[in-house]
Amino acid sequence: MSKIVIMESLGISAQELAARKAPFEAQGHTFAEYEKSTDPAVLIREARDADAMILANMPLPGAVIEACPRLKFIDVAFTGVDHVGLDAAKVRGIAVSNASGYSNEAVAELVLGMALSLYRNLSAVEARCRAGGTKDGLVGGELQGKTVGIVGLGKIGTRTAALFHAFGCSVLAHSRTVHADAPDYVRQVSLEELLAQSDLVVLHCPLNDSTRGMINAEKLAMMKPTALLINVARGPVVVTQDLADALQRGVIAGAGIDVFDSEPPLADDEPLLHCPHCLVTPHVAFATRESMSLRAEIVFDNLAAWLDGQQKNVIL
């Protein structure tokens, strides 16, 4: 029988977690549950005798993986896995699965919410209203008729494209490869053309060597001065200081940022906290009640499949 260590909260109720664990416990498997930690020594102590490990977006360094001699499976309750020491897992022959697809709707809908908030100045007009003021100087714009450029045309990017299309937007997209199955309302273009033509640029790409720092001062200068940038991908895809400078100097008109170089809570000196027309949220795009429940379903399905020798959602 296997010991499964849940390294951080999965964002579901205790009742739902108990129900999802019950079939495994009936088979003789055991669980241990811990709070999220960034201390490698704590993680090693908690997971040293684990056969399988479940975590979400908590960093899992290679040193921790190397210090867990029984570990055979890492079940990542997240889409991206750049926070996991994959090199160490590969050397050890440890299987890794992710929860791809759980947050497609949640992330796409937050992008729409950010776009609407930025175009209609919702944060500013609410503050004005509470202060007894009027809309003067805060009249916004509409999504209809805008050109939206989506960088990364996976399932989330495709869903985001569908929502913007429903709002009457023209949709451009750029991805590493041409997607032959993309909807006919999506025109696939180069990154440079997308940046130059879009009124709103949305980042949905993964973080890797080719995308790290992809949106920098040079790329921001290609955008329209009236354009907005929304990043719900990974923080390091954007050079933070370059974006802050662009917002301060009016190179672009605004931004919606859900991901940063480090996980929130953010330090007071985070540059984007002090920029005009910059909507910031604490890495919440993936997190809805519905997506958390779906994520848990996928994670426990992954666990069951691995225990049966039929690994699913394979990363390694």
Secondary structure, 3 states (H helix, E strand, C coil): CCEEEECCCCCCCHHHHHHHHHHHHHCCCEEEECCCCCCHHHHHHHHCCCCEEEECCCCECHHHHHCCCCCCEEEECCCCCCCECHHHHHHHCCEEECCCCCCHHHHHHHHHHHHHHHHHCHHHHHHHHHCCCCCCCCCCCCCCCCEEEEECCCHHHHHHHHHHHHCCCEEEEECCCCCCCCCCCEEECCHHHHHHHCCEEEECCCCCCCCCCCECHHHHHHCCCCCEEEECCCHHHECHHHHHHHHHHCCCCEEEECCCCCCCCCCCCCHHHHCCCEEECCCCCCCCHHHHHHHHHHHHHHHHHHHCCCCCCECC
